[in-house]
Amino acid sequence: MAGGRSRNHQRGDVANGFAREDARLRANVDATTRLAGLVGGDQNALIVPSNGFNRLDKAGLTKSPLQVVRTPDAPASNPQHRRRSRRMAEAMAKSAVTLAPGEGRRVGARPTGGGATLKVGIGDSAGTLSIFESAQPPGDLPGPPLHRHGFDESFYVLEGDYLFKLGDRTLTATVGSFVYIPGGMPHAFRRVGSGGGRMLTICHPGGIEEMFEGGPDERAAVEKKLGAEFVGPPLDAEAD
C-alpha cells in the first residue's frame, strides 16, 4: 500500500513485540523469584512494579522493574499479590527429601507410644508438614491419652493392628488402613494384638516434632502453640 507499511512489516513488528514481551516476562519471573526470598513470612510485603504502575513503551509492552514494598495497608490494597508473594517465598524455603529405608531423624520422646523416625520436618517443608514413622514393639504398650490439637493428622498403618477412637467412634485399623483426623477432634489410639506395629503419620501444618525434642518447659510452649491438650485417659485395649 502506497504511503503506508506492508502487512508483512506489520506482522514482523507484532512478532518482535511478542518476543520482547516474552523476554520481559521471563526477567520479571526471575526477579520475582529472587525477591520472594526477601519477603519470607512478612504478611505486609508485596512484590510490585517499582513505580507502582505498568508503563507502556512504544511497542505497547509493559516495562517496570520489581521491588519489595512493605506497608501497613498492604493486605487491603492487594491481597492477591500478597498471597502470591507468600506462596513463592514458601516454595523457595522448601526442599526435596529422599531417604533410604530406615533413614530419618530419631525423635526421642516416643510421640505415638513407641519409637519414631522423622522423615519430613518443618525445616524441610517451610512449616507445612511433619511426617514420621512410628514403631511400637510387642507387648502391652499404651498409646497416647485421649487428646486434641489444632493441626490435621493422618495415619497409614504399615504393620500390625491398631485401635482408634475418633470422637465417640471406635474402630480397628489393620495393615493398609488410612485414618484422617481433622484438627480439633478428640482422638486416641493404641496397638492391639501380640505383634508389633508401625504407622506413617502426617501432620499438617507441621511442628509436632518440637514437642518431643526439648524439656518440659519447651514441650509445654509447643503444646500451647499447636493447641494440644489432653481430654481423657489412654484408650483401653478392650474398648472395641
C-alpha positions as CSV (number, residue, x, y, z in Angstrom):
1,M,0.0,0.0,0.0
2,A,1.5,3.3,-1.0
3,G,2.5,5.7,1.7
4,G,2.0,3.0,4.3
5,R,3.6,-0.1,5.7
6,S,3.1,-3.5,4.2
7,R,1.2,-6.2,6.1
8,N,4.5,-8.2,6.3
9,H,6.2,-5.3,8.1
10,Q,3.2,-5.1,10.5
11,R,3.4,-8.8,11.2
12,G,7.1,-8.5,11.8
13,D,6.5,-5.7,14.3
14,V,3.9,-7.8,16.2
15,A,6.3,-10.9,16.3
16,N,9.1,-8.7,17.6
17,G,6.8,-7.3,20.2
18,F,5.8,-10.8,21.4
19,A,9.5,-11.8,21.6
20,R,10.3,-8.7,23.7
21,E,7.3,-9.3,25.9
22,D,8.3,-12.9,26.4
23,A,11.9,-11.8,27.4
24,R,10.4,-9.2,29.8
25,L,8.1,-11.7,31.5
26,R,11.0,-14.2,32.0
27,A,13.1,-11.4,33.5
28,N,10.2,-10.4,35.8
29,V,9.7,-14.0,36.9
30,D,13.4,-14.4,37.7
31,A,13.3,-11.1,39.7
32,T,10.1,-12.1,41.5
33,T,11.7,-15.4,42.5
34,R,14.7,-13.6,43.9
35,L,12.6,-11.1,45.7
36,A,10.4,-13.7,47.2
37,G,13.3,-14.7,49.3
38,L,13.3,-11.2,50.8
39,V,9.6,-11.3,51.6
40,G,9.7,-14.5,53.6
41,G,6.8,-14.6,56.1
42,D,6.2,-10.9,56.0
43,Q,2.4,-10.5,56.0
44,N,2.7,-6.9,54.7
45,A,5.1,-7.5,51.9
46,L,4.2,-7.1,48.3
47,I,6.2,-7.6,45.1
48,V,5.2,-4.7,42.8
49,P,6.5,-2.6,40.0
50,S,8.9,0.0,41.3
51,N,6.8,2.9,40.1
52,G,3.6,1.4,41.3
53,F,2.2,1.1,37.7
54,N,2.8,-0.9,34.5
55,R,4.0,1.7,32.0
56,L,3.7,1.1,28.3
57,D,6.7,1.5,25.9
58,K,6.4,2.4,22.2
59,A,5.6,-1.2,21.3
60,G,2.8,-1.4,23.8
61,L,4.8,-3.6,26.2
62,T,4.9,-3.1,30.0
63,K,8.3,-2.2,31.5
64,S,8.6,-1.8,35.2
65,P,11.3,-3.1,37.5
66,L,10.1,-5.0,40.5
67,Q,10.7,-4.2,44.1
68,V,9.5,-5.3,47.6
69,V,7.1,-2.9,49.3
70,R,6.1,-3.2,52.9
71,T,3.2,-1.2,54.0
72,P,0.7,-1.5,56.9
73,D,-2.3,-1.4,54.5
74,A,-0.8,-4.0,52.1
75,P,-3.4,-6.7,52.9
76,A,-6.2,-4.4,52.0
77,S,-4.5,-2.8,48.9
78,N,-3.7,-6.0,47.1
79,P,-4.4,-9.3,49.0
80,Q,-4.0,-11.4,45.9
81,H,-0.5,-10.1,45.3
82,R,0.4,-10.6,49.0
83,R,-0.8,-14.3,48.8
84,R,1.2,-14.9,45.7
85,S,4.4,-13.4,47.3
86,R,3.9,-15.6,50.4
87,R,3.4,-18.7,48.3
88,M,6.5,-18.1,46.3
89,A,8.6,-17.4,49.4
90,E,7.3,-20.6,51.0
91,A,8.1,-22.7,47.9
92,M,11.7,-21.3,47.9
93,A,12.1,-22.4,51.6
94,K,11.1,-26.0,50.9
95,S,13.5,-28.7,50.0
96,A,13.1,-32.2,48.4
97,V,13.7,-35.1,50.8
98,T,14.8,-38.6,49.7
99,L,15.5,-41.3,52.3
100,A,16.6,-44.9,52.1
101,P,14.6,-47.4,54.2
102,G,15.1,-46.8,57.9
103,E,16.7,-43.4,57.4
104,G,15.5,-40.2,59.1
105,R,16.0,-38.4,62.3
106,R,15.1,-40.2,65.5
107,V,12.5,-38.4,67.7
108,G,13.4,-39.3,71.3
109,A,10.2,-39.0,73.3
110,R,8.0,-41.6,71.5
111,P,5.2,-39.4,70.1
112,T,2.9,-42.4,69.4
113,G,3.7,-44.7,72.3
114,G,6.9,-46.1,70.8
115,G,10.0,-45.0,68.8
116,A,9.7,-42.6,65.9
117,T,11.8,-41.6,62.9
118,L,11.1,-38.1,61.4
119,K,11.0,-38.3,57.6
120,V,10.0,-34.7,56.8
121,G,10.1,-31.8,59.3
122,I,9.2,-28.2,59.4
123,G,12.7,-27.3,58.2
124,D,12.1,-29.3,55.0
125,S,8.5,-28.2,54.4
126,A,8.6,-24.5,55.4
127,G,6.4,-25.5,58.4
128,T,3.6,-27.0,56.3
129,L,4.2,-30.7,57.1
130,S,5.7,-33.1,59.6
131,I,5.9,-36.8,58.5
132,F,7.3,-39.5,60.7
133,E,7.2,-43.3,61.0
134,S,6.4,-44.7,64.4
135,A,7.2,-48.2,65.7
136,Q,5.5,-50.0,68.6
137,P,7.2,-53.1,69.9
138,P,5.3,-56.2,71.0
139,G,3.8,-56.0,74.5
140,D,1.0,-54.1,76.3
141,L,2.3,-50.6,75.5
142,P,-0.4,-48.0,75.7
143,G,-0.8,-45.2,73.2
144,P,-1.3,-41.5,74.0
145,P,-4.2,-40.3,76.2
146,L,-7.3,-39.0,74.5
147,H,-6.3,-35.6,73.2
148,R,-6.9,-33.0,70.5
149,H,-4.9,-30.3,68.7
150,G,-5.2,-27.6,66.1
151,F,-3.5,-29.4,63.3
152,D,-4.8,-32.2,61.0
153,E,-3.3,-35.6,61.5
154,S,-3.3,-38.7,59.2
155,F,-2.2,-42.3,59.9
156,Y,-1.4,-45.0,57.5
157,V,-0.9,-48.5,59.1
158,L,2.2,-50.2,57.8
159,E,2.4,-53.2,60.2
160,G,0.2,-54.6,62.9
161,D,-3.3,-53.8,64.2
162,Y,-4.4,-50.6,65.9
163,L,-7.4,-49.4,67.8
164,F,-8.5,-45.8,67.2
165,K,-11.0,-43.6,69.0
166,L,-12.3,-40.6,66.9
167,G,-14.7,-38.6,68.9
168,D,-17.4,-41.1,70.0
169,R,-16.5,-43.6,67.4
170,T,-14.1,-46.6,67.9
171,L,-12.6,-48.6,65.1
172,T,-9.9,-51.2,64.3
173,A,-7.3,-50.3,61.7
174,T,-5.3,-53.1,60.1
175,V,-2.4,-53.1,57.6
176,G,-3.2,-50.7,54.7
177,S,-5.8,-48.8,56.7
178,F,-5.8,-45.0,56.5
179,V,-7.2,-42.6,59.1
180,Y,-7.6,-38.9,58.7
181,I,-8.4,-36.8,61.8
182,P,-9.3,-33.1,61.4
183,G,-7.8,-30.6,63.8
184,G,-9.9,-30.2,67.0
185,M,-11.3,-33.7,67.0
186,P,-10.6,-35.7,70.3
187,H,-8.8,-38.9,69.4
188,A,-6.6,-41.7,70.8
189,F,-5.1,-44.9,69.5
190,R,-3.0,-47.9,70.6
191,R,-1.6,-51.1,69.1
192,V,-3.6,-54.2,69.7
193,G,-2.7,-57.9,69.4
194,S,0.5,-59.8,70.2
195,G,2.8,-58.4,67.5
196,G,4.5,-55.1,67.0
197,G,3.2,-52.2,64.8
198,R,4.3,-49.4,62.5
199,M,2.5,-46.4,61.2
200,L,3.3,-43.4,59.0
201,T,1.9,-40.2,60.5
202,I,1.4,-37.0,58.6
203,C,0.7,-33.7,60.4
204,H,-0.5,-30.5,58.7
205,P,0.7,-27.9,59.4
206,G,3.9,-29.3,60.9
207,G,5.7,-28.8,64.2
208,I,4.8,-31.8,66.3
209,E,8.4,-32.9,66.4
210,E,9.2,-29.9,68.5
211,M,7.1,-31.3,71.3
212,F,9.4,-34.3,71.7
213,E,12.8,-32.7,71.4
214,G,13.0,-30.4,74.3
215,G,12.5,-30.3,78.1
216,P,9.1,-29.9,79.9
217,D,9.0,-26.1,79.5
218,E,9.8,-26.3,75.8
219,R,7.2,-29.0,75.4
220,A,4.5,-27.0,77.2
221,A,5.2,-24.0,75.0
222,V,4.9,-26.0,71.8
223,E,1.7,-27.8,73.0
224,K,0.2,-24.3,73.6
225,K,1.3,-23.2,70.1
226,L,-0.2,-26.3,68.5
227,G,-3.4,-26.1,70.5
228,A,-2.7,-29.6,72.0
229,E,-4.4,-30.7,75.2
230,F,-5.3,-34.0,76.9
231,V,-9.0,-34.5,77.4
232,G,-9.2,-38.1,78.6
233,P,-7.3,-41.3,79.5
234,P,-5.4,-43.6,77.1
235,L,-7.5,-46.0,75.1
236,D,-8.2,-49.4,76.7
237,A,-7.2,-52.4,74.6
238,E,-10.6,-53.9,75.2
239,A,-12.5,-50.8,74.1
240,D,-13.6,-52.5,70.8
